[in-house]
Amino acid sequence: MDIIRLLPDMVANQIAAGEVIQRPASAVKELMENAIDAGADDITVVLKDAGKTLLQVTDNGCGMTATDARLCFERHATSKIREANDLFAIRTMGFRGEALASIASIAQVELKTRRREDEVGTQILIEGSVIKSEEACQCNFGTSILVKNIFFNVPARRNFLKAESTELGYVIEEFQRVALVNPDLAFSLHHNGKQVYKLEPGNSRQRIIAVFGNNYSQKLVQVETQTNIVNISGFIGKPEFAKRTRGDQYFFANNRFIKHPYLHHAVVNAFHDLLPDNAFPTYFLFLDVDPKTIDINIHPTKTEVKFEDEKSLYAIIRSAVKQTLGKFSLTPSLDFDIEKSMDFPEMKTGETVKVPQVKINPYFNPFEKDNGGFTPKESYRNPARQGLEQWGKLYPQEDETAPVPTPVQTDELFPQSTIHSSLDETPAESAGPKYFQVNTRYILTQLKTGLMVIHQQYAHERIIFERTMQRQKAENRNIQQLLFPQTITFSSADAGLFSSILTDVCATGFDIADIGGGSFIVNGIPTDFGDNNLQIILEQVLESYKNNLQNMEGNNRSRLAAAFARQMAVKPGKYLNEEEMRSMVELLFACAVPDKTPDGKKIINIISYEEMSKTFK
């Protein structure tokens, strides 16, 4: 009996949708790119519940005929390519013919489209790849696609969607990527009846500022390089404005957003020694290459590409960024022209060098009050005799005839019994345990069984983690109110994520309110926050939270407490006095789990005397 058979179109489309449409943001991206390919210069995106309930993309492009409107929902139906060779000359955004078919298979879709030359348009209703109706309608020229109840027929996929603020962050991220690479087009984004973005046509710099805020005006430096392999344009951020969170790193190849870790490393390498630890450079780089030298058909979402000569691209990008950093004096340098020690006076023709003359008083005597003149005294003419005479004036109690004291025997100062007893006694037995810091990284103390070594950073992480967890459970969190509230700002995507965890952040001892536009106002901080920089710490916490979201067990608040502990703990290189070390050790052993960090790293290591002895054999 034959067991291999063709899958129904609806099942095949749903399988494709699993690769192309992962969440509402994926549908927004594909529909916006189709609108750009249609020649639109004004694109509007409308969302409800971050696209879970409804998302609509409207454009003023070329529109479609009734036949094309029906055919565009068929899988692998496209107007972009005709034969295989066309894959090596692609300049458009869409070309696979999978986006609309995938969207239609997992949502309820309404399409309205009309060409400029047509009097009426076409309306098509599709639900789960099944066309429910097709009729003529009156509509504006261009195309409007309405997607409702995404994943309505794939409940397992819908259950994997995140909170509304998180999904909105993903949509905003895709919207920004498309808007940044098309600064000459107008874009607008609305969510739940509120306008999020309204971007007017302009140049690349104006678009970046419009998307990320006016403060970027002073942060950007232009990059411009042309070679026979690639033309590079765009902007990099000044090193002093580097953030502790990823997100402001954008590569665009032939007007398409791409992710390329290898080329990202080229930019990071160019910023070597210019950025603080855990900081990420900002860049918006546009690469224009020959379509024949790039393969954009290696991933369904088309964000991953393959270049023909990646090593040359790496070198060119790194060189272009370093050249820009040097051109605009963004790298530290030594200017020998202004060093005073190198400033020699110019000599005139025929002028000779004059030997410097130093005047001294050979008869100067520090013991003589009147030594300003040059009149020698008899006693000064014999320096040896004069020195002996003046020594007696300084130390009149010293008498050469005084008896010399009898030397004290060693046994009288350090009796043998005292020496042996001090060697046998441990610090713990004498005056409490002693603590020593090694390499400004480890705390050492002696035990009866050996030597205990404590990693100071990991120990502090455990202390802060448990203290934060206790604060979350307490009714009174002891918040220290700020005399002057401080405003912190995130990118749109990070602001959405931070907003989604804001309640949990406040549970750790903060008083923070969302004031919109990616900004938050901090009214209070935990009492043990110290003098840490709020913006930097919260950026690092958010980045740490994102990186460890899938790697750590526990609930949301425990992950957040671990992120705070990781960033606020003392770092290697921090000097601790003995009292600070003693306090840290006592607090560590008061913890419920003193031997492991929140993410399972070892804090304490005990080296026995037997292990030490073996090293000397």
N, C-alpha and C positions, 0 to 999 in steps of 0.2 A: 504494500500500500504506500502510495506517495505521501510524503509528509511535508514537503516544501510547497508553499503557496504564497501568492502575492498578498501583501497587506492591503486592506481597504484604504482609500485615499484619506479618510478622516483620521485613521490611526497613524498613517505615515505623517500627516501634517502635525499631529500632536507630538510625535517623536521629534520632528524638526523644531517644533515650538519649544521643547525642552532645552534645545541648544541655543536658539535665537532669542526667544522671549523668556527671560528668567524672572522678570518682575515688571511692574508698570513702567519703570524707567527705560527698560529695553524697548517697549512699544513706542514710547515717546521719541527715543533716539531714531528708530527706523522710520517713523512717520515724518519727523522733521527732515531727515535726509532725503526722503522721497519728495518732499515739498521743495527742497533746494534744487534737486534734479529737474523738477518741473518748471524751473525758472522763476520761482516766486521771489519777491523782494520784501514781502511783509508776511510774517508767520506768527500765528497766535496759538498758544497752548493753554487749555483750560482743564483744571483738575478738580476732582471732588474726592475727599478722603484719600489724598495722595495718589489718586489714580485707581484705587481699588474698586471704587464704585463707578467712576466715570473719568474718562480722559478724552479730550477732543483736540485735534490739530487742524487748523484752518489756514489755507494759503490762497494767494492770488496768482497762482501759476497758470500753466497753459490749459489745465483741465483735460478731460477725457471724453471720448465718444461713448455711446451706450455699449458698443461692443467691447472697447478697451476696459470700460468700467467693470464689466462682467468677467473679462478674461484676467484682470489683474489679480484676482483672488485664486487663480489656478497656480499650483506649485510649479516653479521653474518657468513661469511666464514673465518675461522681461523685455523692455525696449532698449536695453543698454548694450547688449552684445548679440552678435549673429553667428559667430563661429569661434573656434577655440583660440585663434590668434588674437581675437579682441581682448582676451584676458590679459595680454601683455601691453595694452594701450589704454587702460582704464583710467579715466579722470573723473568719473561720476561717483556718487556715494553708494548707491545701491546697484547691484548687478546680478545677484543670485536668483531673484524672483521667489524668495522664501518668506519675506517679512509679512506681507499681507495674508498669505495663505496660512502662516503660523498663527497670526493674531486672530484670524477668523475661526480657527479651529478650537480656540480656548476662550472665546468671548462672544458677546453679542455686538455686532458691528453694523453701523449705519453709514453709508457712503452717499454723499451728494457731490456732484461734479458737473461743471459746464465749461465749454470752451468759449472764448470771446465771440467767435463768429456765430455761435448757436443761440437761438432764441430761448430754448428750454434746456434744462439739464436732465440728469439721470439720478434716480434714487434707488439704492439697493439695500435690502435688509438681509443680513446673514447671521445665523446662529449655529455655532458648532459645525462650521464648514457647509451648512445646508442653507441654500438661498431660500428665504421665506417670501420675498416679494421683489419685483423689479418694475419700476414705472417712471414715467416722465414727471418732472417737478420744476418748480420755479425756484431758482437759487442764484446767488452771485457767481460770477465767473471764478474759476479756480476749483479747489477741491476741499471738502470738509469731511473728515473721518471721525466718527464718534464710536468709542469703544467702551462698552458698559460691562460691569460684573466680570472682570478678568478672572480666568480660571474657575468659572462657575461650574463647569463640567469636569474639573480636575480638582476635587476638594483637597487632596493631599498636597498639591502644589500651592493652593491658596493658604493652607494652614502654615506653610513655611514662610509666608510673608511676615515682615517685621512690623513694629509699631508704626503708626501713621507718620510721626516725625522722622523716623529712620527712613521709611520709603520716600518721603518727600525730599530728604537729603540726597538720595540716589537720583531722583528725577532732576533736582536742581543741578547736580553734578553733570548729568548728560546734557541738560539744557545749556550749561555754561560752555561745555566743550564744543558744541555745535555753533554757539554764538561767537565764541572767541575766534574761530577760524573763518568766520564770514562777517567781518566788521562792516561791510558795505550793505548788509541787509538789516531790516528792522525786525525785532523779536519782542514778544511780550508773553508773560507767564502769569496766570491767575490761579489761585488756590482757594477753594471754598469761598468764592465771591470777593477775595482780596487780591489786589495786584501785587505780585512779588517782584517782577521785573518789567520795565518798559525801556527797551534799548533802541536808540535812534541810530541810523547809519553814520559811520565815521571811519577813522583809521584804526589801526591795531592798538595804538597806545590809548586812544579815547575809549575803545571798547573794553580794554583791560580795566581802566579806571572806572568805567560805568558798571562793570560786573563786580569788582572787588572793593570799590570805594575810593574816595578822593585821596586817602592817605597813601595810595600806591603811586601818586604823581611824583613823589620825591624818592621813591624806592627803586625805580626802574632805570636801567642803562641799556642803550640800544646796541644790538649785535648785528653786524652786517659783513658777510664774507661770501665771495663768489669764486668758485673753482669749476674745473671741467667735470667734476664728479657730482658736486652738490652745491646749491646756492642756499646759504643760511641767512635768515633774517629773524628779527624778534627782539626780545628783551631778557635781561637777567636782573635779579635783585641785588642790591648792594649787600655786602656781607654782614654789615651791622644790623640789617633788618631780617636776617634769617630766623625762621620760626622753628619751634620745637615739634611741630606736627607736619606730617606729609600732606600734600594736597595742592600746593602751588607749583607743581612740576608738570609742565605740559610740553609734549612733543607732537608736532603735526607734520605729516609727510604727504605732500601733494594735496593739501587742504583736507586731510583726514587725521583725526586724533588717533595716536598710536601709543602703545606701551612697549618700551624697549629697555630692559634693565641694563643691557650692555652699553647703550648710548647714554643712559642715565649715569652710569659710572664715569663716563668721560667728563661730564659736567662736574660731578662731585670731585673728581680728581683735579680738575682745574681750580677748584676752590680749596685745595689742600692747604692746611695751616692758616686759613683765613676765617674758618667758622669755629664757634665754640662747640664743645662736646654735645652730642645728641641734637644738633641743629641741622636743618635741611635747607639747601639753597633754593631760591625761587627762580624759575625760568619759564619763559614762553618762547620756544624756538620752533620756527617754521622751516622745514626742509623741502626743497624743490629738487626732485631727482627725475631722471628719465624713467618713465613707466616701465621700460623694458628691464630696468635694473632692480625692480622691486616686485615682490610677490605678495599681494594682499589677499590671496585666496587660501590662506592656511588656517583660518579660524572663522567659525560662523559669525561672530560679532564684528569681524574685520578690524579689531583693535590690535591684533598681533600681526606683524608683517615680517618679511624676510628680505634683507638687502643683499645685493650681489657681492659687494665689497665692504663688509662691515668694518674691517680693520682700518681701511682708509677713512671711512666716515668717522670712526672713533678719534683718529688723530686730528682730523680737520675740525671737528666740534670742540675738542679739548683745546686746540690751538686758538680757535676763534674766541672762546670764552676767556682764555688767559690773556689774549691780546686786548680784549675789551677791558678786563680788570686792570691791566697796566696802562692802557690808553687814558682811562678816566681816573688814574691815580687811586685805584681802590685797593692796591697792594702796598704793604709797607716797603719803604725803600730808604737807602742812606744817601743823603744829598751832601756830597763832599764840598760843594761850592759854598755852603754856609757854615762849615765847620771852622771855628775860630782858630783851632790848632793848625789848620792848613792854609791860613790866610797870610801869604807872604807879601810884603810891600814891593812894588815895582821899583827897579833901579834905573836911574837915568844913564845915558851914554857917558862913559868916562868916569863914572862914580865908582869909588873903591869901597870895599866892605870895611866898616869900622868895627874893631873888636870891642865888645861890651866891657866896661870897666866897673868893678865892684869895689867900693870903699869899705874898709874894715878898721876897727880899732884894736890893734894888737894888745893894748893894755887894758882892755875891758875886764872888769872884775865884778861879778854878780854880788859880792859881799860889801862892796863900797857904795855908799849912798851917792856920792858925787862922782859919777863915772861918765858924765857927758862930755868932758874935755879929753884932750889927747896928751895932757902933761903926765909923763910917767913918774911913778913913785918908786922909791928904792926897793920896797918889798915886792913890787910887781915884777922887778927885773929878774927875780929868781922864782920861776913858777913853782918849782918843787917845794921850796921853803915856804912860799906864800900859801900853798895848799895845806901844809901841815898846820900853819898858824891859824888859818881860817877854820879848819876842821875843829879845833878846840873851841872856837866861838860857837859853832853849831851844836856841838855835843859836849858841854862843860862837865857832865857827869862821868864821861869816859876818862878813866885814869889808867895810865900805862902800868902803874904800880899795884893796881887792884889784883887780888888773888884770882887765879883762874879756877872756876868751879870744877869739881870732880865729875867726870862723865858718869851718867847714870847707866847702870847695867840694863840690858834688854829685858831680862827676866823681871826686873822691878816694874817696868812700864807695861809689859804684856806677859803676865805669869802664864806658864805652860798650861795650867788648869783652865785658865780663862780661854786660851786659844782653842783647846780641844772642845770645850763645852760650846763655844760659838759655832764650831763646824757641825757639831751634832744636832744643834737646834735649828729647826726650820722657821721661816718667817711667820707661819701660821701659829707656831707655838710661842713666839716671842711677843709680837705686837700686832697680831692680826695679819691677814694675807697681804702680800705686796703685789702690785700690778705694774707691768712694764709694757710699753708700746713698742712694737717692732715694725719697722718699715712704714710707719704711720698707717698700718693696715690691720695688724693683729694685736690682741691683748693677751699677754702671757701672765700666768700666775702658777705658783707651786702648790702641788697637792701631796698628800702622804704617799700616793702611789705613782706619782710622776709629774709631768708638766701639762697644764691645760692651756690650749691655744684657742682663742675665740676670735672669729671674724667680726670686726667691729661694725661693718656696714650691715651684714646679715643679722647680727644681733639687734641692731637698731631697727631694722625692718620688722622683725618679729615684735618688738616692743610697741612700735607705732601701730602695727596691724591690730594687735589685741586691744590696744587702747581705743582705736577707732571703732572696732566692733562693739566694745562696751559702751561707747558713746552713742552708737546707733540704737542700742536697746534702752538707754536711759531716757527718762522723761525730760530732765533738765540737761541740756547738752553743753552748758557753760560757754555760750558763744560770746566772743569778745567783739563788741560793736566798734566799727571804725569811726573815728572822728570825721574823716573825710571819705565818703564812699568812693570806691574805685570802679571804673568801667573797663571791662575786658571785651575783646572782639575776636570772633572766629570767622573763618570762611563760611559760606552758606551751608556747605555740606557738613562741616564740623559743628556748626551752630545747631543744625537739626539733630545731630547725634547728642550733643551736650544738653540740648533741651529735653531729649527723651530720658536722660539720666539725671536731670536736675533735682528731682525729688530725692534720689539716693545720695547725690552730692550734698544736699542740705542736711541729710540725716547724719553725715559725718562731722557736722559742726559748723557748716557755712550758712550764711544768710545771703542768698543770691536770688535775684529776680531777673526774668527775661524781659527786656525792654524793646525787643524787635530789631530787625535789620542786622541780625547776627551779633548783637551786643547784649551784654549782661552787666548788671550793676551789683557789686559786692558790698553789702552793708555790714557784714560781720564775718569773722574767721574763727577757727578753733583757738582756744586759749594757748595751746602748745604749738601754734603754727610758726612762731618765731619771726625772724626778719626775712623770710623767703619772699622772692618776687612772685606776686600773685599770678600775673599773666604767664610767666614762664612755667610755674608749677602746674597750673591748670592745663596748659598746652601739653606738657609732658605727661600728665595724668591721662588726658584724653588719648594721646598717642599710645601710651602703654596699655590703656583699656582696650583700644582697637586691636592692637597686636596680640593681646592675650585673651581676646574674647572667646576664641575657640579652643584655647590650650589649657584653660584652668577650670577646675571643677568648682562647684558652689554656686550660690545665687548671685544676683547682680550686685548686691551690696558688698559681699565678700570680695568679689573681683575688684570693685572700686576701692575698697579699703586696702587691698594688696597693691593697687596702682599708686595710691597715695603714699603708702609705706615705702615703696621702691624709690619714689622721687624725693621724699623728704628725709630719708635716712642719711647719716653722715657718709661721705664718700672717702675712698682711699686718698691719703694725703692730708687728712685733717688731724692736727695734733690734739691729743687729749692729755690733760694732766691726770695725776693719780686719783684725785677725788672724782673726776668725771668718769674715769674707767671703773672705779669702785661702784659708782651709782649705776652705770650701765649694766654691770654684771649682776648687781642685786635686782634690778628691774627685770633682767632677762630670766633669772631663775624664779621670779615671781609669776612668770607667764605660764599658761596652761601647757604649751608645747615649746619648751626652751631650746630644743635641739634642731629644729627645722624652720626654714623660712616659709612664708605662705605658699611659695611655689615649689617647696620640697628640697631646697638646697641645705647642705649641712652647715651648721653654725659652729659646733664645738668639736674639737679633736683633742684627745688625751694621749700623750706620748709617755709610755711607761718607762721606768728606770731600766727595765730589762732591754727594751728597744734601744735606749740610749747606749747601754753597755755594748750591745752588738756592733754598733758603728765604730767602736774603738778596737775591735778584734781583727 
